[in-house]
Amino acid sequence: MINFQHFGRLAFDAWYARSWWDKARVWFMPTGWRPADVAERFPREGIANVYDFEKYAPKASRGLQFYAVFQLLFNTALMLFLFGVFADLTRNEQLLYGLMIITAIFGFTSVMDRKIWSMYWELVRSLFGLGILYVQGDWFGLNSFGENAWLWMAFYFGLNALWVAYFCLFEFRKSAES
């Protein structure tokens, strides 16, 4: 979520700025700058001293670190595959595939942030991915690499659901209790 937080704050300030000039320049000003009228109506706590504050650095188990690296590499491979088959897909397939990648990145970064709700997000995403496989009998042309190549995607979605359930039900709760 942190990936979109700053964009959301800029959009909020641009929306509520009274001056058209401030609406435009909010996107180009240094980090932390806000239109005066927006800052007055919607005060926000900021970091007073950027050199002396507690940085966000949660501890991650080896399993969670492996999960994060695996997801990063697997989703990078999915994006590269998308680039290779993009011209062969319909507009709706392109949008659906892109949506699956965006939801995957949002999902696994939420798991890394230890959000309990990320388990439900990832379970729904995995079920949706399995639904795509069931309806298409393929993963956007992956079967061109082998008759049952879609089984790798089915395995991925199943494994992903199990991994996330494990982290949320065992690791995250155990760390919250200690």
N, C-alpha and C positions, 0 to 999 in steps of 0.2 A: 504494500500500500504506500510505502514511503516513496515509491517511484512516481506516484501521481499526486501526492500531497502538495507539492510546491506549485504544480500546474493549477490545481484546484484553488489554491490561495490567490494566485495571480488572477485567475478568472473571476473569483469572488470580488477582489478589489477593482478589477476593470468594470465589472457589472454595476457596482454600487458607487463608483466615482461619478461625481456630478459633471465634471468638466470632460469634454471630448479629448482634450489634450492629455489629461491624466489617464483616461481610458486607454490611449495609445501608448503613452510612454511607460506605463507600469510594466510593460513587457521588455523594456530595454534598460531600465534603471538598475543600479547595483542591488545585490541581494539585501533584503531587509527594508528597502525603500517602499513607502506606501503613500498614496495620495492623502494629504492632510485631512480632508473631510471624511474619508473612509476610516482613517486611523482614529479620528475623534468619535465617530459613531460606533465603530466596531473595534474597540481596543483589543490588542493581542499581546500576550507576553512574548518577549523575545529573549535572546541570549545577550546579556549585558556585556560579557567579556568572552569573546570567542576563543581566547587562549586558556581560559580556566573554567571549564564546565565538564560534567560527566558525559563522556561519549557513549553512544549506544553500541554496546559490544557484548551481546549475550553469549554465554557458553553453549557450545553445541557438542553433543556426543559424537563419537566416531560414526555411529549409524546415521545421524542426521547430516553430518558432513558428507558421508558417502551418498546419501539420498540427494543432497543439493547438487553435488558434482554430477551425479548420474542424470538428474533432471536437466541440468544445464546442457550437458553433452547431447542427450537424447532430443531435447527440444531444438537444439541447434541443427541436429541431423534432420529433424522434421521440417525445419525452415528451408534447409538446403534442398530437400526433396521437393518442397513446394515450389521453389524457384525453378527446378528442373521440369516440373509438370504444369506449371502455371498456365501456359498457352493452351494446353490440352483440356483445361477445366472450363466448365461453364461459369458465368459470373456468380451464380448462387453457390457453386462449389468453391470458388475462390474465396468468397466471403465466409462461408462456413468453415473452411480450413483455417483461414486467418483468425476467425473467432476462437477456434479450438486452441490455437497457439497462444493467443492473448490470455484466454482463461487458464491455460496451463501455467504460464509464467506468473499470473496473479495468484494462482492456487499454490504453487510450490514456494513462492516467496512468503505467502501467508503461513504456510506450514513452518518455514524457517523462523518466522516471527512468533511462533508458538500460539497461534490463534486457534482456539478450540473449534470455532465454527469452520475452520479450513477443512476439517474432516468431512463435513457435510458438503462443502463446495467441491472437494475432490471426488467424493463418492458420486455426486450428481454428474460431474464432468466425466468420470469413468463410465458411468451408465450411459451417458449421452454418446460417448465415443463407441461403446459397444453397440449402441443402437444404430449408429452410422454404419458400422461394419455389418450388422445384420441386414439392414436395408440395401446397402450397396453390394454386399458380398465382397468388398474390397476396401482399401483405404486410398481412395483418390488415385488409382492406377498403380498401386504398390505391387499388385499381382503380376505386373509385366516383368518383375524380377524373379518370379517363381509362382507356380500355381497356387500355393497356399501361403504366400507371403503375408497376407492379412492376419494370419495367426500370431505373428510377432506383435502386431498392434493389440490384438485381443489379450495376449500375455502381458503386455505393458499395462493396459488398463486394469487388468485384474491385480497385477503386482502393485500398481500404484495405490489402488484402494486398500489393499492389505497393509502396505507400508504406512500410509497416512493413519489408518485406524490404529495401528500399533503405536505410532508416535503420540497421537492424541489421547489414547486410552491408557497408556502406560508411562511413557517417558515424560510427557508434559505434566501429567497429574502428579507424578513422583517428584518432579522438580518443584512444583507448586507447593507440595506438602512440606518440603524441607526448607 
